[in-house]
């Protein structure tokens, strides 16, 4: 849950709203973003 919250904060801060919307429903994409952004 903490990783998901951190991901949401980063995406909101960077105004990546499309990524935020996709990550909310696509687990594989969410995992890719977590890895790309170094969030664990």
C-alpha positions as CSV (number, residue, x, y, z in Angstrom):
1,X,0.0,0.0,0.0
2,X,2.8,2.4,0.8
3,X,4.4,1.8,-2.7
4,X,1.0,2.5,-4.3
5,X,0.6,5.7,-2.4
6,X,4.2,6.8,-3.3
7,X,3.5,6.0,-7.0
8,X,0.3,8.1,-6.9
9,X,2.1,11.0,-5.3
10,X,4.8,11.0,-7.9
11,X,2.4,10.7,-10.8
12,X,0.2,13.5,-9.4
13,X,3.2,15.8,-8.8
14,X,4.4,15.2,-12.3
15,X,0.9,15.7,-13.7
16,X,1.0,12.3,-15.3
17,X,-2.8,11.8,-15.1
18,X,-3.1,9.3,-18.0
19,X,-0.4,7.1,-16.3
20,X,-2.3,7.4,-13.0
21,X,-5.6,6.4,-14.6
22,X,-4.0,3.4,-16.4
23,X,-2.0,2.3,-13.3
24,X,-5.2,2.2,-11.3
25,X,-6.6,-0.6,-13.5
26,X,-3.6,-2.3,-15.1
27,X,-1.5,-4.2,-12.6
28,X,1.4,-4.9,-15.1
29,X,1.6,-1.3,-16.0
30,X,1.6,-0.2,-12.4
31,X,4.4,-2.7,-11.6
32,X,6.4,-1.3,-14.6
33,X,6.0,2.3,-13.3
34,X,7.0,1.2,-9.8
35,X,10.2,-0.3,-11.1
36,X,10.9,2.5,-13.5
37,X,10.6,5.1,-10.7
38,X,12.5,3.0,-8.2
39,X,9.6,2.7,-5.8
40,X,9.4,-0.5,-3.7
